[in-house]
């Protein structure tokens, strides 16, 4: 808390469970999303895989990312 007894906006945001959850989810999506983009690019430019494989991979990755994030929240509930 600041000297006048009121928390600054930054302090209130960092104490907010919703804001922390949003920040953790954003960081997770940034790292996971970068990996997904690389794999999708490799699949899309591969001569051996048809283009629809990239679409299936993206659909599967959406479900997988939700499951991974749910597991993260269960493992470390104080973070999210």
C-alpha positions in Angstrom: 0.0 0.0 0.0 1.1 3.5 -0.6 1.7 6.1 2.1 -1.8 7.5 2.1 -3.4 4.2 2.9 -4.8 3.6 -0.6 -3.4 0.9 -2.9 -2.1 2.1 -6.3 -3.7 0.8 -9.5 -0.6 -1.4 -10.1 -0.9 -2.9 -6.6 -4.6 -3.6 -7.0 -4.1 -5.2 -10.4 -1.4 -7.5 -9.1 -3.6 -8.6 -6.2 -6.5 -9.3 -8.5 -7.0 -13.0 -9.1 -8.7 -12.3 -12.5 -5.9 -10.1 -13.7 -3.2 -12.6 -12.6 -5.2 -15.4 -14.4 -5.4 -13.2 -17.5 -1.6 -12.5 -17.4 -0.7 -16.2 -16.9 -3.1 -17.3 -19.7 -1.6 -14.6 -22.0 1.9 -15.8 -21.3 0.9 -19.4 -21.8 -0.8 -18.6 -25.1 2.2 -16.6 -26.3 4.6 -19.4 -25.8 2.2 -22.2 -26.8 1.0 -20.2 -29.8 4.5 -19.6 -31.1 5.1 -23.3 -31.1 1.8 -24.0 -32.8 2.6 -21.5 -35.5 6.0 -23.1 -36.2 4.5 -26.6 -36.4 1.6 -25.4 -38.6 4.0 -23.7 -41.0 6.1 -26.8 -41.3 2.9 -28.9 -41.9 1.6 -26.4 -44.5 4.8 -26.2 -46.4 5.5 -29.9 -46.3 5.2 -31.7 -49.6 4.1 -34.9 -47.9 1.2 -33.6 -45.8 -2.0 -32.4 -47.4 -3.2 -28.9 -46.5 -6.1 -30.1 -44.5 -3.7 -31.7 -42.0 -2.8 -28.2 -40.9 -6.4 -27.3 -40.3 -6.9 -30.5 -38.2 -3.8 -29.8 -36.3 -5.0 -26.2 -35.4 -8.4 -27.6 -34.3 -6.7 -30.2 -32.1 -4.3 -27.7 -30.7 -7.2 -25.5 -29.5 -8.6 -28.4 -27.4 -5.2 -29.5 -26.2 -4.2 -25.9 -25.1 -7.4 -25.7 -23.0 -6.6 -29.0 -21.4 -3.0 -28.0 -20.6 -4.1 -24.6 -19.1 -6.8 -26.4 -17.0 -4.0 -28.7 -15.7 -1.8 -25.7 -14.9 -4.6 -24.1 -13.0 -5.2 -27.3 -11.0 -1.5 -27.8 -10.3 -0.9 -24.1 -9.2 -4.3 -22.7 -8.1 -2.7 -19.8 -6.3 -1.4 -18.5 -9.7 -4.6 -18.4 -11.6 
